[in-house]
């Protein structure tokens, strides 16, 4: 086995956290077999879970980290992050086999740097845990079966996809943009920008609760 590829926290499956100790055991097994551990943090990276990278919650470090989406600060950008030893493999067989036409575009890189500086200087990441707790406290309708996830990537689980789709439509009509997950049709995605205010959280939760009731 050359590598193991996993999402640190599953996104489109419905914001599913790994079981306790799963990540440390996965890291241990990769070390034992010599397989590279590749973590996809395209959805959960850049502060969304309350740490800059979600793997930090599990006290492990991957061999390769994949970033995208928020990493570009709204511009098209993704990143393959690894050690010099692993990156040097890409220097031959074939040489420059990893390049892309638009890779490292300077405008996208400038947007990414501005995003990183902004969230670090503004302390948005440190506020994510408190904001998660506010969502969990204020989303309290009895039709919500479960609230999964970490930080500002949460999934509201309902009985079935029909109920979920109806609530999503009502939320949008009432002024809150939500959607479901590609592989979890019975769940509503809660993934606001990190700079959402406490007042906006309370107001949006009220609209979601009222939309469920309608």
N, C-alpha and C positions, 0 to 999 in steps of 0.2 A: 504494500500500500504506500503510494507516494505521498499522499496528503489526505487530510480530513477537512472538508469545507463545511462550515456551519454558521448560522446566524447566532450571535451571542444571545439575543432575545429575538424570537421569531416574530416577524412583522406581519406579513400577509396571512399567516395562519391564525392571527387574532391576538397579537401581543402576548405570546406565551413565554413565560420565564422558564428556564431549565430548573429541574429539581435540584434541591440543595446538594452540593458536592459534585454535581454532574460535570461542571466545567473543570474543576480541579482533577477529577478522575480522567476526563478526556485529555487534559494536558499531560497527565502522568503517563497514560497509555501511549500517546504520540511520542513522548520522550523514550519510552521503553522500546518502541518498534522503529524509531528513526523517521517516522512520518511527520511531515510538516503540518502544523495546525494553522489553518487559514480561517479567519473570522470575518464575516460579512457584517459590517456596521454601517451600511449605506443608509438604513433607516434610523438606527439608534445611536449613531455617532454624533460628535459635535455638541455634546451637552444635553441631549434630549432626555436621558435617563437620570440626570443629576450628577453625573461625572462626565468629563470630557469624552471618555470612551466607556462603553458599557462593560467591557471586560474588566475594568478596574473594580467593579463590584464583587468580582469573584477571585481577586488576588492572583490572577494569572496574566501571562503575556503571550499573545500569539506569535507565531513565526512570520506570518503575513497578515496585514490588516487592510481591508478594503473599505474605502470611503467614497461617498458620492452625495447626491441630493443637496442637503444643507451645506455640505463642504464647499460647494461652489458659490454660496451666498446669492443664489438665484440665477447664476450663470452656469452653463454646461461644463462640469468639471468632475472628475473622479480621480482617485489616487490608489496606488498600489504601494504600500509601505512595508519595508522589511529591512533586514540587516545588510550591511555591505557585503558580507559573505554570500548571502542568498541572491542579492541583486547582481553580483558579479557573474552569476551563471548566465544572465541574459546578454553577456558581452560576446558570446560565441555560440555557434551551432544553432541557428545562424547568427552572425554578428548583426546587431541592431534589429533582431527579429521581434522585439517588443514595441517598436515605435509606432506611432499613429500620426495621421496627417495633421490633426489639430491638437495633439497632446501637448499639455503645458502652455496653452494659449495665454499670452500675457494679460489680456483683458480679464479672462476668467480667473487667472491666478491673482490679479489685483483685487478682484471682488472677494475671493476666498480669504485673502489676507485681511481685508477690511472687516469681513465677517468675524474672523477669529479674534482680531483685536477688540472689536466691539463687544462680543459676548464675554471676553475675559476681563476687560476694563469695567464693564457694567455690572459684573457679579450675577448675571442672569443664571448661570449654571448653579450657583449656590442656592438660588431661590426655587429651583425646580422641585425639590422634595416638599417644601411647604405648599407649593401650588398643587402638587399631586394630592396632598392631603385635603386641600380645599375641594377639589373635584370629588374625591371619594366621600367627603362629608355631605356635600350638597346634592349629589346625584343619588337620591334616596327613594325613588319610586318603587313600589312593591313588584312591578313587572320586570324590574332589572334582576336577573337571576344571579349575575356575578359581575364583578369589575376586575379584569385582569390587567397586567402590564406593570410598567415601571416608569416613574417620572411623568413626563408629558407625552407618553405613548400608552394610552389606555384603551381597553375594549369593554364596551357595555354589552353583556350577553343577554339575549332575549330567548323566548321559547322556540321561535323558528324564524326563517328568513322573511316570510310574508309580513309578520309583525314588525320586524326590523325595517323592512323597506318602507312600510307605511309611516313609521315614526320618522325615518330620514326625510321623507317628503314633507311632512309637517314641520320638522325643524327648519328646513330650507325656506318654506313659506313664511315661517315666523321670524326669520332673520339670522339663523345660525347654520353655517355650512358644515355639514357632517357627511360622512359616507361610510360604507361598510368595508370589509376586507375581501381581497380576491378569493381567499380560501376559507373564509369564515363568514358566511352570508347571514348568520343570525346575530352578528355583533356590529355595533356602531363604533367607529373609530373616533377617539378623542386625541387629537394631535395638534394643539394650537401652537403658535409661535412662542418662543421662550420668553418674549417680552410682554406676554399677556398680563394685564393687571389683575389684582385681586378683585376689583369691582367688576371687571369683565368676566371673570370666572363665575362669580355669584350670579350675574345677569344671564350668562349663557346656560348655566345649570338650571335656572328657573325656566328658561324657554324650553330646554330639553325635557324637564319634568312635565311642564304644561303640554308639550307636544305628545308625550306618551299618554297623557290623560285624555286627550281629545278623541 
